[in-house]
Amino acid sequence: MRYIIIGAGAIGATIGGRLAEAGGEVVLVARGAHAEALAADGLRLTTADGPRVHRLPVVTGPAELGGLRPDDVLLLAVKTQDAVAALDAWGAAEVAGGGTAAQRLPVLCAQNGVESERLALRRFARVYGVCVWLPATFTEPGAVSALCAPLTGVLHLGLAAGGADARARRIAADLERAGFGAPVVTDVMRWKYAKLLGNLGNAVQATTGPEPDPAKAALVLRARREGLEALLAAGIPYASDAEEAEAREGKVRQPEAVRGGSSWQSLYRGTGTIEADYLNGEVCLLGRLHGVPTPVNETLRHAANIFAREGLPPGSMSIADLTALADEAAARA
């Protein structure tokens, strides 16, 4: 199988680079300065084993690829706010022998949140969810680091609509040879909803900084409680904390000195967008559908979007100010 990594950022480039190291055939899809750096100087990937450079094919879209093959696997690793454009562009691409990618090829949704699978299922016949536990940093064009050990990450994999199949097991075998844990599960969305709960603090980190602080932890806990209430009201199952801990224990030891997470990195790179609508916003959506107030998550969603739109530096808001806004919203709810 050839892996087309659509969105070769922190997650996509790490998966692509590790697959290539294990002998896999990989194409990176990127844009802008990052694509230029990858093409000119290669992917500079640093893992727990040290730095190295991977010189891999780099394209900005399907037109540059020279055609898709029946054995291609599309791994979607763009942020959810960019998923529709990527799915439409790649889904319409023709595959050798007839048909389009959306009709014939598998697409793996390797993003935070739970919306990409729904977006993909509207377009693609073969959609897989990937629950990503892979702390990685992407703050400069062409360079990505992912320092966990002994495994680089844990990637739960299964059919987005439920179940698993032989293709999922073949992909998982490739990922395991590349240094990942890749459990094949029949309930991958249950794992992704649990990860969603864990990502509700991304906006706090992005706006107030990644440094530990009891006041930050308290605000994140309030956001998580709203998320739990919304999932309960909606009847949506999620993996327990104990299950998540067992899946990672002894497999992904994370270094202490790690920079901010994906939302913080989006602000740092000045992308102009952030994924809060599909993290905190998912809780807000469920709350509105099922009568659960979600003022903290709405505050975090709103604040993160302002930071992205206005190009504000990550971490430039005080946790006292953010908490005060959440308190005001809760009082109105």
N, C-alpha and C positions, 0 to 999 in steps of 0.2 A: 504494500500500500504506500502511496505517496501522500504526505500530509501537507495540506495547504493551510498555513497559519494566518488566518484573517485577523489582523490586529496584533502585530509582533511587538507588543509593549512588554510590561513586566511579566505578565503571566504567559502570553503567547510566545515571546522570545525565549523564555526559560524552557518551556515545553519543547519548542522547536529545536533549540540548541541541544538539549539533552537527547532528543530523539535522533538527531544527526550524529551525535557522539556514539550512539549505540548502533550506528550503521543504517539508520532510516533515511529515506529520501524525503527532503523537506524543502518547501518553498515558503519564504516569508512575505507577507503582504503588509506594507506600511505606507506612510505618506509623509510629505514635507521633509523637514530637515532630518528626521529619523530615517526615512527611506534613503535619503542621499548618503547619510553616514554608513548605513548598513551596506549599501552598494559599493561605496568607495573603500571603506576600511574593514568591513566585515562586522559580525556581531561580537562585541566584546562582552563575554559572559563570565561572571565570577560566581562560583559556587563554593561550598565548603572545601572542595578539592583544589581551589585556587583559580586564577584567571586564565582564560584562553580566548582565542579568536576563531570564529567559525565563518568561513566564506561560503555563503549559501545563496542560491538564486533569490533575488528580491524583485517584486513587482508591486505596482500601485493598484492594479485591478486586473480583471480577467482578460482584457484585451491584450495585455502584455505577456500573458502566460504561454500563448501559442496553442491553446486548446486544453480542455480537461480530459482526463482518462477515466475509464470505468472503475479503476482501482483507487481513485482519489478519495481522500477523506478531508472534508472541510472542518477545520476547527475554528469556531467563531470566538475570538477573544477580545473584540472591541468592547468598549463600555456600552451598556444597554441603550443609552441615548443615541448611539450610532448604529444600533443593530438593524433597523429597518433598511437604511441605505445599503448596508453591506449585504443583507439577505436578498434584497431586490437585485443588486448588481450581480452577485454570484449565482443566485438562483436561476437567472435567465441565461446564463452562459451555457453554451452547447457542449455536450459530451461526445467524444468520439464514438461512432456507431449509432448515434441518434439520441434524441431526447435532450432535456436540459438537466442541469445540476439539481434543481428542485425536484425533478421527477425521478432521478436515478441515483444521486449520491447522498451519502450520510452527512449530516451536519451535527457537530458536537457543540453545545452551548456551554462555554466555560467562563461564565460571568457570575458576579454577585447578583443577588436578587433572583426572582422567579419569573420575570416577564419575558425574557428572551425565548424561552421554550414555547410560550404561547404564540409569540410573534413568528417563530420558525414554523410551528405546526400549521399556521395559516398558509404557508408557502411551500414547505418541503414535506415530502412523503416519509422521510426517514430522519427522525430527530432524536438526539440523545442529550440527556442532561449530564453535566459534569459539576459535581460539588467540589469546589477548589479550596484546598487548604495549602497555600503556597506563598508564604510571606516573601515578597520580592520588591526590589526597588528599581525604578526607572525615572531618573531625573535629568539625564542628558542624552542627546541623540547618539544612538549606536551602542549604548552601554546599559547593561542590566545585571543586577546581582540578586542571587537567591542563596542564602547562606545556611539554610537548615541542614541538619545531619541527624542520623546517617542517611535518611532519604531526603531528597530535595523537596518533596511535598507529598500530600495524599490527595488523590483524585477519585472520588466515588463516581461510578459511571453506570448508567442504565438508560433504558428507553424513557423518553420524556412522558409518554402516555402510560407508563407502567410496564414492568417486565424487563427482561433482558434477552439477548440473543447471541448467536455465534459471533457475529461481527463485533459486538461489544466485548466479548471475551478475547478476540484477536487483538483489538485495539488495546485492551488492558494488558495483554502480554507484552506488546510493544512498549507501553509506558513503564511496565515493571522492569524490563531490560534497560530502560533509560534512567533508572534510579528513582522512580516514583512508587509509592503505594497506590494501587489501582483496584480497589474492591469493586467487583461487579455486583450491583444490587438491583432488586426488582422495584424498589421504592425510592428512586433517586431524588424525587421532589421532596420527600419527607426530610432528607438530609439537607436539601437546599433551603427549606423553610427554617431549619435550625440554624443554618449559616446566616440567613437573613436576620434572625434575632441578634446574632453576634456582630452584625455589621451596622446596627442601629446607632452605635457610637461613632461611626466614621465622621459624621458631620461635626460632632463635638471636637474630635481630634483636628479636623481640617480647619475649623474656625478659631479654636483656642490653643492649638498646639498639641504635640504628641507627648509632652512631659506628664508623668503620673501626677495626679492631684486628687485628693479625696472629694473635692467639690465636683470635679469632672466625673468621677466614678458614680457619684450620687445621681447626677443628671442622666448618665447613661442607663443606670438602673431604672429610673423612672420611664425612660423611653422603652426599655425592654419589657417592663410590666405592662405598658400599653400594648406592645406587640403580642405578648402572651394572651392578654384579654381579647384582642382582635382575632387571633388564631382560634381561640376557644369558641368564640361566638360564631365564627365561620365554619367550625367543625373541621379544621385543617390539621392533620397530624404533623408532628415534627420529631426529629430524633432528640433524645434526651441528652442532657449535659454529660451523663455517665457514658452514653454510647459514643459521643464525640471524643471524650477523653480517652476511652479505650481504643478508638480507631487511631489516635495519634500517639499514644503513650509509647515512649521509647523509639519512635520512628522519626519525628520531626522536632529535634531539639533546636530551638531558636536562639541565636545569639542575643545577648542583652542589648548591645548597641545597634538597634535597628531604627532607621528613620521612619517618618510617618507613613501611614498606609495609603491605599489607592486613592482615596478622596483628597487627602493632603497632597499627594503627588500631582494630582490633576491641577490643583491650585498653584503648586510650586512651578509647574511647567507652563502655566498660563494658558491652558487649553480653551478657556471660555465656557466650559460646561463641567458638570459634576453629576454623579449618579444618584444624588439624594432623592430624586423623584421616584426612583425604583427601589429604594431602601426604606427610608422613613416614609416616603410617599406610598409605598405598598401598604404599610400599616394604616396610613390615613385613608386609603381606598377601602380597605377591609372595614375600618371603623365606620366609615360613612355608609357602607352597604349593610352593616349589621348593628348599627346603633351603639357603637362604642366610642366614647370621646377619646381623641388622640391629640390633645393640645401640645404635648411636649414634642412629639414627632413632627407635627406641623410647624412648630417653631424651628426645629432643627432643619427641616426641609427648606423652609423659607430663607433662613440665614445662610445656609450653604449655597443656595442659588444666587443670592445677592453677591456673595464673595466671588463666585465664578463669573457672573455677568460683568461685575465692575472691576475685575482683576485685582481684588484686594489680596494682600499677602497672607499666606496661610498662618494661622496662629496669632493674628493681630487683634483678636477680640478677647476681652477678659471673660473668664468663666462666670464671674459675678454678673456681668451684663447679660450674658446668654441665659443664665439661670433666671434672672429677673424677667426677661422676656417670656420664658416658659411659665413662670409663675403668673404673669399677667394673663397669658392665654388660658391657663388652667382656671383662673378665677372667672373668666368669661364663659368657659365651656359649660 
